Amino acid sequence: MGFYYWHYKILVESDTMLHGLTTLVQNNITEYPSVINSLHRFNVMPEVVIAALYRTFRSFTRWAQIDLEQCYKVSRGARLAAVWSCDGLGVPANFYVQCAWTMAGLTAALIFLSGALLSNSYIGGAVAALCFFFNHGEATRVMWTPPLRETFSFPFSLLINLLVTQTLRKPRAHYIQALCIAVSTYCYLVTWQFAQYTLLVTIMLVYFLHAVEMIRPLPMLLVLMGSLFGFANCLVSMFANKMLMTSHLAGCLLAIFLMYVVLENIFNWIPSPMNKSVQIVFIFLSTIAAKMELSNFLGMEEDSHVYNILRSKFSNYSDFHTKLYTCSSEFDFMPRSTALSLCNSYLMPLAFIVVGAVGSNFIATCFNNLKDSFKNKTDVLPNLWRAIDPGIVYNIAMLVVYCILASLIMRLKLFMTPQLCIIASLVASPKYFKMLQRKDLYYLTLAILLSVMTIPGYKNLMEQRATQGEYLNTDLEELLHFVQTETAPNSVFAGSMPTMANLMLSTGRPIVNHPHYETKEVRRRTKIVYSVFSRRPAETVYESLLKLKVNYLVLDYSQCYQKIKPGCGMVDLWDIEEPQNKNKPALCPKLYNESPAPFHRVFVNDGYAVLQVPSKFVQIPLPKTHKI
């Protein structure tokens, strides 16, 4: 979390906003000694916007002489020095967190609007919102980790789905719909590197609906042009981010544009419905081909780890970088407890019942349309889809995709659970429940259903609200105090990714690796630093760190000695990478407690050890000269 907040801190504490932006554009702290453009490399636009809002807010409060900051001196016993603790919106951290809470509130509001729009009923919106609050612990992580990109990005994902649903239902030959999609797409892409994948699914689904003639060309073009303009503007504001330029999203936009403008009329010569299948297969293959060509042309391998993570889900494949991801619970398969929790709150059963009811209604409608087509000897398409709501088809298809993603990567349940809530809103659409056509029976059934859901839902809600605690990490505080007082301001540090983010945030020292693991260079650097957890000789690790110009190496006790789960200790990762060293002793425990040579141990406590990486060269002072 400290990694992203550091950018906000730089912007807030700089003399001017322009000076702070210059520091981020010419950043030599995050990947020392390289100078990188943080606005190009990282999705830190939320921090830029919040910092601008904070500086404006503070200027106004100073002008109006409004004091929004209260500070208290906190005594923490004999071992720890007293500190000042401040509260109020005038505190930069509090202002930042309040912005995160605002985005969380916007998420709830958009779930209500999505449910109301999909079901054409405010009752449906209320059902979706209640389901979200009743399953809050399975729907978001904002209460634990506010600075994560999903906090600022996910509301725009909901907004895009809402706008696409409305566009599929009621397209208008006017720029306003495309403009709204463009703005939402820009905000979504610029705030989270993962956004490109869900947006890719959205565009693919919309084109599929067009290919099978469920929708006319106009709504597809509105979504395509809006996405294209949003994508282009994101590239500009992120200084032509290469990961985005070589993404599957870029390949998909090129493929669909080529298909619609040039090739669609050619494919229409193929007899229907074979031509529809050929078009869809062509789009799929063209997307992959365009992505590969863009990557080869620009020489990019930034997202190669994504393929390896997916490959590890379906095979026994594993490597060092893949294990770093999959050993974390967030990137593991969705646990059984999540599915049980969603079932116990009745959200998942309700959503499946709704999908079954809607699906049976659609199948019956399609069957009747098909009979009419044969009877009247008319074209099967598009008559097959008459009276079928493309907005509902789109949302159910997105739910299926989100469920697959969440089952593979637990972190992505933040897409699945809200979408389950939105689909559950269709319980407020009587036309899909023929047995409840009478209004009194329908409302009675709905009231009973909500009452039953409220019993476990209220319990979950109270558990969320009852969560309290305080953060105290004395070992980390001692480490940061040592770094701040006993090392030079230009000393370069290396260590585990979370520790480096905290160290950079609190002390401002340059670091060589960090938690943003999305580039090939950072993965290379991190692997070199993490070789301290391998079974290699100390001299080999020492030589590697010297090449990175590291002055101090920070060891985490937990990573030296503890395992998250079987096979996921740091030394286990290296045993996969270097099986020939399995019988050798691990290096990290030796450096932590025994002889650290050729390093120098300069600090140690129960949680951390700091090793100095001495230079091979010793500067000998010039001899003194005397004038005669």
LUMBA-763729 format. One record per residue (C-alpha): x, y, z; residue in one letter. Coordinates in steps of 0.001 Angstrom, whole numbers, plus 500000, padded with zeros to 6 digits. Example, Ala and Ser with C-alpha at 12.3 -4.5 7.8 and 13.67 -1.06 7.14 Angstrom:
2
512300495500507800a513670498940507140s
END
This chain:
628
500000500000500000m502869502343500782g504098502214497192f501175504167495710y500810506448498716y504440507566498266w503489509265495003h500681511144496757y503068512129499553k505587513540497068i502896515655495374l501473516923498669v504797517771500322e506429519423497295s506642523217497185d504309523295494190t502212520755492333m504385521251489250l507532520507491238h505952517314492556g504938516205489071l508472516882487832t509808514656490616t507513511831489526l508326512257485842v512074512150486639q511949509537489395n515283507968490381n514120506754493810i511860503838492886t514230501856490639e517652503255491468y519820504061489545p517366504137486618s515378507323486031v511766506441485244i508543508310484558n506082507214487252s503116508597485300l504163506396482382h504967503251484346r502390503166487136f498660503857487368n499070506741489813v496536509123488288m494292508728491392p497135510054493544e497649512994491169v493959513929491302v493681513496495084i496857515520495656a495497518342493477a492215518256495418l494067518278498749y496277521220497828r493217523158496637t491333522219499806f494219523311502067r494585526600500212s490894527310500766f490941526376504472t493995528578505096r492334531490503277w489111530964505253a491114530383508469q489399527046509095i491323524612511296d490611521017510291l493489519336512098e493738518289515745q496950516780517098c497630514815520263y500872513675521867k500704509936522465v502897508291525098s503779504700524166r505713503468527185g509381503288528040a510547501386524964r509013503668522339l509294507425522036a506190509587522266a504669510608518937v502233513191517645w499003511773516237s496795514091514171c493192513754513084d490922515653510704g490602516290506969l493598518602507119g495860515557507582v497007514313504133p496530510639505031a492992511230506304n492069513206503188f493415510380501011y491459507724502903v488269509795502755q488623509889498970c488925506093499005a485747505853501121w484008508159498639t484858505794495785m483564502886497879a480301504776498366g480151505413494623l480500501654494084t477409500988496213a475465503734494407a476361502334490983l475324498827492031i471923500266492996f471631502093489655l472743499017487703s470169496844489454g467413499415488928a468298499817485234l468579496102484534l465300495202486247s463483498412485255n462504498729488907s463734500684491924y462931497579493954i465503495728491860g468042498434492649g467294498072496364a467717494283496124v471119494707494428a472296497254497022a471120495116499962l472853492047498523c476056494078498191f475972495227501825f474980491767503078f478028490304501275n480381493241501733h483243491103503027g483234489040499817e482740492008497482a485574494420498250t488906494875500062r488675498635500465v488308498385504264m491656496566504534w493731498122501746t492341501518500644p495210502495498268p494812499460495988l494036500319492365r490700498498492442e489400500989495021t489580503839492520f488983501796489368s486102499432490077f483354502108490138p484261502909486526f483962499217485626s480403499278486974l479717502527485135l480945501070481826i478690498025482227n475758500297483058l476372502474479989l476875499475477701v473633497922478970t471729501119478208q473415501474474802t472499497913473813l468890498529474768r468354502058473489k471122503146471093p470956506705469837r472682508122466780a474207510838468921h477686511432470279y476617511585473938i476504507797474483q479908507252472864a481325510186474838l480103508780478161c481636505391477329i484886507113476262a485200509066479530v484402505979481626s486861503875479628t489592506466480094y489031506660483859c488954502870484114y492135502245482124l494157505049483669v493545503860487237t494284500111487026w496550497990484844q494106495042485005f491270497100483470a492347496214479930q491318492571480413y487724493135481558t487284495856478944l488497493353476343l485750490954477470v483154493732477203t484110494630473629i484302490971472580m480830490274473982l479316493328472297v480811492313468959y479528488762469461f475992490124469971l476428492111466756h477819489134464836a474819486944465713v472523489896464855e471064490244468345m471902493951468086i472171496275465114r475517497846464081p474785501181465830l475173500054469482p478284498055468594m479808501108466901l478939503358469851l480695500997472267v483635500470469898l484219504170469193m483796505122472843g486299502461473912s488710503497471158l488670507179472146f489041506342475830g491935504005475042f493687506634472892a493355509329475559n494689506949478189c497759506289476037l498365510041475777v498006510732479505s500238507760480382m502972508835477947f502325505889475567a502467503162478196n503963500206476323k502095497542478275m498841499175477161l500065499689473596m500867495986473249t497806494725475136s495124492346473903h492749495291474132l494744497175471494a494763494071469297g491012493588469742c490199497197468831l492320496902465683l490774493549464738a487153494675465161i487774497952463345f489377496050460448l486541493524460397m483717496061460362y485274498526457901v486920496130455433v486133492450455865l482548492094457080e481034492484453606n483471489894452278i482553487386455003f478871487931454252n479414486017450991w479747482884453140i476344481235453720p474646482028457038s475042481018459850p478542479768458965m479692483331458242n478922484372461828k481132481635463240s483925482560460836v483721486233461856q483941485421465575i486882483039465081v488616485627462892f488233488330465575i489631485993468230f492655484953466158l493257488484464856s493310489842468400t496029487382469389i497990487979466177a497790491774466488a498919491600470121k501896489404469186m502897491680466307e502673494799468483l504770493103471185s507401491963468681n507527495362466991f508059497207470293l510147494418471838g507866494072474862m507527491124477247e505875493001480098e502807490767480418d504514487407479914s503935486616483599h500153486767483013v500334483842480565y502508481886482982n500032482433485833i497175481143483660l499363478292482448r500060477286486055s496300477107486726k495795474402484088f499061472478484357s501957471663486671n503987474544485279y505684476818487803s508615479174487897d509954481724490358f507750484635489269h504614482497488960t505107481076492449k505484484560493926l501963485236492662y500196481924493234t501609481406496733c499699484535497712s496094483744498651s494853486608496447e496152484846493318f495265481313494369d492075479516493373f488928480830495019m488573479000498351p485557476917499225r484792479294502104s483941482091499652t481358479987497818a479909478787501136l479653482358502416s477807483473499269l475503480461499547c474819481001503255n473768484586502504s471461483201499761y473034485486497148l474450482756494937m471302480557495023p469143483603494237l471372484628491321a471325481081489912f467525480923490232i467258484241488386v469618483060485633v467588479856485312g464300481765485093a465650484260482568v467341481499480576g464179479392480352s462224482484479274n464776483273476567f464858479666475321i461068479563475072a461046482897473239t463757481784470796c461912478519470145f458709480391469317n460620482824467105n462274479917465321l458892478279464644k457564481569463286d460580481914460987s460072478431459535f456332478985459261k456672482334457479n459829481262455585k461808484284456815t465483484562457754d466304482917461074v468535485855462041l467720488375463403p464139487107463949n465474484497466373l466260487224468940w462967489092468731r461794490136472253a465189489119473740i466752491817475940d470422492219474829p471221494144478024g470306491152480184i472165488745477876v475257490944478152y475102491099481967n474598487347482359i477526486721479994a479687489078482072m478663487163485210l479791483891483626v483171485418482715v483588486941486182y482779483612487860c485436481864485765i488014484562486570l487189484507490296a487436480722490467s490936480911488955l492162483996490847i490504484677494194m491287488399494069r488897488802491136l485860487920493220k485495491700493536l484024491479490004f481948488364490613m480149489273493844t478844492712492729p477737491186489418q475853488491491343l474107491306493228c473182493069489971i471822489867488409i469857489167491611a467988492440490985s466093490679488176l464044488967490870v462107492252490797a461077491614487163s457766489684487292p457817488836483584k460524486231484202y458505484550486958f455228483518485363k453913481888488537m454032485273490304l451988487348487884q449531488384490607r450895491536492242k449924490594495790d451566487167495476l454632488670493808y455232491312496508y454569488785499280l457154486405497815t459655489237497420l459123490362501033a459625486818502336i462768486418500218l464325489658501477l463403488789505070s465160485433504785v468257487068503231m468315489710505961t468941487152508737i472476486101507640p473001489419505838g472488491519508955y474877489268510860k477539489726508159n476958493474508163l477361493745511939m480555491681511795e481938494132509249q481009497132511376r482379495548514553a485872495172513108t488224497369515119q491912497345515814g495143499256515904e498357498865513990y501573498382515918l504735497017514349n507595497827516685t510146495848514689d509374497772511500l509436501068513389e512874500283514816e514100499395511334l512815502655509849l514301504661512729h517688503024512150f517558503756508415v516505507358509035q519193508116511618t522109505812510820e522309505787507020t523048508492504478a520073510010502595p521429508652499299n521984505095500572s520406502490498284v518327499643499753f517106496254498556a514848493680500194g511393492171500080s508924494155497988m506478495208500764p509314496265503063t510928498336500327m507654500179499694a507358501041503405n510999502035503608l510772504335500584m507579505930501929l508850506570505461s512510507411504865t512725508552501232g515731506293500603r516301504999497038p515338501362496435i516092498953493597v512913496827493679n509280497430494591h505834495714494619p504725496861491140h505712493577489517y504326494286486040e507535494954484099t510282492616482984k513004494835484474e511442494883487949v510970491112487837r514654490743486905r515767493028489738r513516491349492294t514794487912491366k518368489110491901i517486490594495301v515493487520496340y518494485301495599s519392486012499233v516625483504500092f518196480823497865s520931478270498588r523558480095496556r526945481021498063p526971484379499847a529711485639497533e527521485066494451t524633487040495945v527050489748497053y528404490152493507e524871490405492086s523851493101494571l526993495099493842l525970495246490178k522636496763491267l524601499373493292k522941498308496551v524371499707499797n522123497898502295y520130494662502153l517104494247504437v516184490700505506l512695489798506777d512657487163509501y509311485831508267s510602485241504756q513787483630506026c512090481120508314y508322480931507762q506110479365505104k502691480672504052i501713477136503023k503555473953501978p505875474546499060g505630478324499374c508626479172501511g511084481460499752m513685478702499691v511076476364498134d510660478794495239l514389478671494634w514425474864494850d512074474879491845i514326477344490032e517636475678491014e516991472011491848p520720471281491707q521183473220494985n518488471406497004k520965469676499312n522822472878500194k521971474992503274p519745478050502865a521631481343502806l519182483678504556c519208482060508050p523000482092507973k523124485807507133l520473486571509751y521984484760512754n525449483505511852e528406484929509972s527176487432507365p530464487581505430a531060489122502919p528217491376504176f528347493371507420h525393493039509804r524663496566511067v521171496126512535f519052493248513814v515869492785515831n513161490122516046d511693491018512665g514442492442510472y518170492469509857a520100495024507821v523270493940506037l525700496444504623q526952495611501138v530519496929501320p532255498108498196s535208496114496937k537217499282496614f538584501245499534v539378504903498933q542878505746500204i543315509423501082p546054511341499301l549233511907501348p549547515287502973k551853517783501243t553872520521502865h555190523669501287k558856524431501888i
END
